[in-house]
Amino acid sequence: MGNKSIKISAPGSVSNVGPGFDIMGFALDSPVDEVVLRLNSKGKVVITKITGDGGKIPYDVKKNTATVALISMMKKLNAGFGVDVEVRKKIGLGSGLGSSAASAVASVYGLNELLDQPFTKDELIEFAMDGEAVASGSYHADNVAPCLYGGFIIIKSYNPLDIIRIKAPSDLWCAVVHPQFEIKTSEARKILPKEISLKKAISQWGNVAGLVAGLTTSNYKLIGRSIKDEIIEPVRAKLIKGYDQIKNSAMENGALGCSISGSGPSIFALCDSQITAVKVARSMRTAVTKTGHHSKIYVSQVNEVGPRII
Ligand code: HSE
C-alpha cells in the first residue's frame, strides 16, 4: 500500500435555494473544506488531526462525517487497508453552507482517486450521504450532490436516487452572509411542520418550477420572483436574529432573491452581476452587525467543478 496520500478540497454549498427544500442546491467557489488521506497498513481508519473546528468535531471515526463516509465506501470495497485522515475545516460548523457534506465528499472523492476510481460519482454519493446523515440526523443530498458533482443540482427523487444537474446562467452570482453562530441541522429540522396544506404546496411547486425555468433560460427576473419559500423560511427565520432586516438589505441593494442557506444561519442572495453581489454581501454584513453578531461574507459564482485534488 505504501504511503500513498492525497489532499482534496471540496466546496461549500447552498441548499434549498428558496422553495426547493431537500431537492435543490448549488456549489460555491468558497469556502472549501480540505481533507488529507494517507493509506496505512494498520487496516483501520484513524483521524490523525482536525483543525479549524475549535475542538468541536469528534475524533471517533463512527461519529465523524468524513470517516463515516469513508468507512461506508471501504466496506463496499472489502478493503484490507486503512486510512489516516486529516480534516481541515474551513467551512463553519452549523453554518448552513454544507460543512459536513464537504468533509464527507472530500474523503470519498479522495480515496476514489487514490484507488484509481473504482466508483463512479453516482456510487460515491451514497457513501457521502451516509457521512452527512451522521452529522445532520437525516438522509438528504442537497449539499452532498452539488458538492460532489459541482453545479446546480435538482434531486428529482430519493428512492431511487435521481439527480439532475442543470447549467446555471454564467452571470449568476451568489452573495452569502454567515452570521457567526451555529444552527444544528438536526434541530432546525425538528421544528418543521410534518404536514402542509395543498394551498401552500401549490405555491411551492409553482416557485420550484419557476426557478428551474428561470435558471435554464437565464431569465433573472423569473429566478428572483421564484426564490420564495412559504413553508420552511417562515419557521426557520425565527432562529436568525434580524432575518427580515438582513433580507431587506439584500433586496434593497439589488439582489434578485434572498433566502436561508440550508438550515441557516447563513443567508444567500442571488444577483445578476459580481458588482451587485459584492454590494449585497456587504449590506447583509452591515445588517448582521446591527444584530450584535460578527459575520463572514462570500461572493461566488456557481462552482461547476466540485472537489479538486490540491
Ligand atoms: N435541506 C436540508 C435542510 C439542508 O434544510 O434541513 C441542511 O443543510
Boltz pocket constraint, residues with backbone or C-beta under 6 A from the ligand:
constraints:
  - pocket:
      binder: B
      contacts: [[A, 15], [A, 16], [A, 20], [A, 21], [A, 22], [A, 23], [A, 96], [A, 98], [A, 136], [A, 140], [A, 142], [A, 143], [A, 185], [A, 188], [A, 189], [A, 262], [A, 263]]
      max_distance: 6.0
